[in-house]
Amino acid sequence: MRTVLFAVLAIPAFAAELPTIAVTGGQIHGSALEKGGAVFKGVPFAQAPMGDLRWREPAPVKAWTGVREATSFGAPCAQNAGGRMQENSSEDCLFLNVWTPEWPAGTRKPVMVWFHGGGNYAGTASGNNFDGESLARRGVVLVTANYRLTVFGFFAHPELTKESPHHASGNYGLMDQIAALKWVRDNIAKFGGDPANVTIFGQSAGAVDVNVLMTSPQAKGLFHKVIAESGTVTRVPDDATMRMTGLGALMAPRSGDTYSDALTLAEAEKAGEKLLPGSLKELRTLPAADLLKATAAPRMSIGPANGVIVDGWIFPKPPAQVFATGQEFRVPLLIGNNSRERTPQVTPEELSNAVNAMYGPFASRALALYRASAPDPLYGSSEAQWVVDTMYRCPVVVQLVWHAAAGNAGYEYQFDRAAPGREAAGATHGAEVAYVFGNLGANYLAPDREISSAMQQYWTNFAKSGDPNGTGLAKWPKFDAAARGFIEFTDSGPVAREGLRRPFCDLYVDNIKRLMPRETPR
C-alpha cells in the first residue's frame, strides 16, 4: 500500500519539475535533459495553414488555455512518398523545437535555427536526425523548424496574387521560415537565447533557403549570421529534375543568354494554373492527399531553383542578382559542399551537350578540362565532377566572391569524409549532417567522432562570433577572391587549403559574368 501511495504522489511531483514556460500563445512544458538543460518539442509558431488559410501567409498562433504538452515532435509537413501522401505528414505542421543547454535559463547564448533539406518538397525538422542536444552542449540554443513543402509551400496562382494584400503568391514555405524567425525574436530569450545573435543554417534546399533569405526585405534583422551546407543562390535544379528533363536541359540557362535563379511571378502563376486547373475556392476544399497526388512528380509542383519566386514582396529581385550587385545583407557567411554530392548516370554525349548548353563560347575550354581530369579518386568521373562543380562547388566560390566584394566575412569548406560502408561512393549529398549535429551511429569510428567534434566547434564558434576559429582547431582562413582560402575536412581531419578546383571554378566564374544581367553595376 505504501509503494502504491508513493507512486501516486510521485507523479505530480515529477510533473511539477518539468520545464514550463510562457510563449506566444500560452504556456508549454517540455522535457528535462539527463545532462542538464531542457528540450521543448512541437511548439506551434503559426496557425495550421489549412482550409481558408491554405496558400496564405502564416497566421499568428491562437492562444490556448492551460499548459500545452511540448514533449514530442509535431507532424512533418504534407508531402509525397511513392506517389501518395506520406504517412503521418499533415498540413497542420508549423511547429518548431528548442534545445537549451541549461535550465532554468542562465546567461544569454547565441541561437542557431536549422531549416532542413529535401528540395523544398520533402523532409522535416521534427525528427531525431536533427536532435539538437549535442550542438546545444557547445554553448548555444538550438531551434529546428518545419515549413510548408511542395504544392502547399511553393504554389503561385493569379487568384492568389489578386487576393494577397502584397499582390504576391508563392514562397509560402519561405514565409513560414520568416514566421519561425519572428517567433525566435519574440520568445527565445525565455529559453536563454540571445535574439540579437541568431544564426540560420540549413542543408541542400535549406541551404538555398537561408542564402536567399539574405536578400528578402521581410527577413531583415531577424538573423545575424548564415551557414549554408550544399546550396547557394545560383544553385540550379537538382537530380530530380535531371531525371525528368535530362542533363542538357538542367544545365542550360532558362532564357536566352542571361542567367536567372528564380521564376518571375508571371511565370510561376502560369505554371500554377497549368498544374492545378480550377478555381481557388475549389482548390482550397480539396483534401491534401488529392493535391499531392495531382502533383506527385515532386519538382513539377515547385519549379526550378527549389521553388523560389521573384514575387515582388518576399523577393523584389532575383537573389543571385542581389548578391552580384552587393545588395545582400551584411552578415558573415560560412558555406561549402561535399566532395562528391551527386553521382549522375549520364553518357559522355549528354555531358557534352550539357557543357555546350551552359558554357556556350567557353564550352571547348570546359570539355578539355573535364576530359583531362577523370577519373579522380576524390571527385569521381568527368560527369560527377561536372555536376558537382556546376551545382555546388563553383557556385559557392561565386557567391563568396560576391559577398567578399561587398565587404562581408566569408568562410568556405569542403567535406570529404564518406559515411561508413559508403567509401566507394565518397562524401555524397547530406553526408556531413550527422557530423554537424553530432548524431553519429554506433558504426562510426573514432576518426569520425573527432571530425564531428571539430565541425561542431567550428559551427558554434561561428554562431557565437562570426568567426569559426578557436583554440585547438586548425586555422580556417577567411575567404578572399585572390587566395580563396578554405578548410577541407579530410579523413585525417580539417586542413587549410587555397583555391578549391581553381581552373574549373575560374571557368564557372567567367561564365556567370557572361550570363548575369548588368542592370545595376556594383
Sequence and secondary structure as in RCSB ss.txt:
>XXXX:A:sequence
MRTVLFAVLAIPAFAAELPTIAVTGGQIHGSALEKGGAVFKGVPFAQAPMGDLRWREPAPVKAWTGVREATSFGA
PCAQNAGGRMQENSSEDCLFLNVWTPEWPAGTRKPVMVWFHGGGNYAGTASGNNFDGESLARRGVVLVTANYRLT
VFGFFAHPELTKESPHHASGNYGLMDQIAALKWVRDNIAKFGGDPANVTIFGQSAGAVDVNVLMTSPQAKGLFHK
VIAESGTVTRVPDDATMRMTGLGALMAPRSGDTYSDALTLAEAEKAGEKLLPGSLKELRTLPAADLLKATAAPRM
SIGPANGVIVDGWIFPKPPAQVFATGQEFRVPLLIGNNSRERTPQVTPEELSNAVNAMYGPFASRALALYRASAP
DPLYGSSEAQWVVDTMYRCPVVVQLVWHAAAGNAGYEYQFDRAAPGREAAGATHGAEVAYVFGNLGANYLAPDRE
ISSAMQQYWTNFAKSGDPNGTGLAKWPKFDAAARGFIEFTDSGPVAREGLRRPFCDLYVDNIKRLMPRETPR
>XXXX:A:secstr
 HHHHHHHHHHHHHHHHS EEEETTEEEE EE TTS EEEEEEESS    GGGTTS        SSEEE SS   
 B  EETTEE TT BS   EEEEEESSSS  S EEEEEEE  STTTS  SSSGGG  HHHHTTT EEEEE    H
HHHS   HHHHHH TTS  S HHHHHHHHHHHHHHHHGGGGTEEEEEEEEEEETHHHHHHHHGGG GGGTTS SE
EEEES  TT    HHHHHHH HHHHHS SBTTB  SSEEHHHHHHHHHHHS S HHHHHHS HHHHHHHT SGGG
GT SGGG EE SSS SS HHHHHHTT S    EEEEEESSB      HHHHHHHHHHHHGGGHHHHHHHHHTS S
BTTTBSHHHHHHHIIIIIHHHHHHHHHHHHTT  EEEEEE    TT TTT SBTTTTHHHHHT   TT  HHHHH
HHHHHHHHHHHHHHHS    TTS       TTT EEEEEETTEEEEEE TTHHHHHHHHHHHHHHS  SS  
